[in-house]
Amino acid sequence: MKKFFTITLFMISFMIISCNSSQKKAEEQAKKEAAELAEARAQAIQDSIKNELAIIEADSIEQSKIKSYNVKMLSGKHKYGGSTKITYMSQQMLLAENEETAEKEMWTDDKKATRAKLIKEFDRGGRIRLDIERETIESANTEWFTIIIKDMEENEIYREKLSSSIPNVPIGNRYWWNLKTIGIEQRLNAPFYVYVTEVGADEPFKFEVTPVYK
């Protein structure tokens, strides 16, 4: 009987030791996998940052060669008269304009820096300005318009439905007029298309934006 208990005790001890050993190995494996995953994530973040910096550098070099942007209307009709126009400025052009305006108007350094920070944060793809003229005050409200940007393969890049803005009183003609600027938060590579859709219109206005090099 004593021998039986000794053997049983030995087997139980062996099982406990084996379980502890297996648990320890599992914990070590889990730690190893967690460390490998953390390292992979860190490397992915570093690669992403490097890629982003490379893109920014390439964009800066390309932008430095551009003098302005030409905007050409490709399609769209004004059934009841008026006009629809857009202009485009890249982020680099906006930053340059910020510097010029700051000097002309003698801004404080804080004001200039704050404006520059906002441009870098919210206008990475530049800024589009929409100017419209319509016969009635209601139709000249920007709430009826949507801006859509597509690349040259007609893949949609950006879309924004405009908020309401009260039109301005006609001056010199019978049209009510309005304008709206749209900051594009993601990068854009010109040339690209800009569509201006209007509620109740027969078709959208289509514009082509192309760079003009120095």
Secondary structure, DSSP 8 states (H G I E B T S, - for coil): -HHHHHHHHHHHHHHHHHHHHHHHHHHHHHHHHHHHHHHHHHHHHHHHHHHHHHHHHHHHHHHHTEEEEEEEEEE---TTS-EEEEEEE-HHHHHHHHHHHHHHTT--HHHHHHHHHHHHHH-TT-EEEEEEEESSTTTT-GGGEEEEEE-TT--EEEEEE------B--SSSS-EEEEEEEE--S---SSEEEEEEETT-SS-EEEEEEEEE-
